[in-house]
């Protein structure tokens, strides 16, 4: 005969109302985690050619929403310091991310042909995506291309960058490791002349820029002397997408709003020279040389 159930200790019983407060959040986290595991498993099945498409990517599938805490958007001064903290050749990445709300992989996959200076828009057509140990070009999140407005300041930064680096063709498989070759003239490359890898960028560029802006604490060093910056999901590069979240919905008003808010960012130097028109706009422009922070340990392969 089984013993009777034990009565819970009153000292460990949940306080009144605490279960109601926490259970919805726990359920949301579990539901989202389960969906991500299923989504990843189906992606592997697609890679193994067991199924043709991932049904979890279908438009009718509703992705469980994350019920985390409130999102705190950075202010103009913090975003300025983050962009300023980038090495000069990578400043356009953070500037365009803040101005146009592009995701990290979309920025790394941005090509010269995606920039329409006549219509003043950016066509978001692909992302650099990691599959296992390999990288591919793939459609943006939710398999959906989109077009975003480009402000005058953003256009000037990109024109200056394109003139400085001269984008060249780069090829990766499309959507799958064994997919067909997809070639575009990438705007941004790493020091090894290949596409930028997210982990490398995060450790050697993004986190040092966050430290420069005062967002995260000073890094520690391990026994070999290598720096380790504190990590938190809230301070990932996706946080830049919350910055212009309240911009006007119309393209023209959004462009003007971006230029008004990011005037100091658009005056920062890239590749050792400021864009003349952008520099004139900003009262904070300095005549002193500003090469940005150096990228250290570029030999890391991730």
Order of alpha helices (4+ residues) and beta strands (2+ residues): alpha-alpha-alpha-alpha-beta-beta-beta-beta-beta-alpha-beta-beta-alpha-alpha-beta-beta-alpha-alpha-alpha-alpha
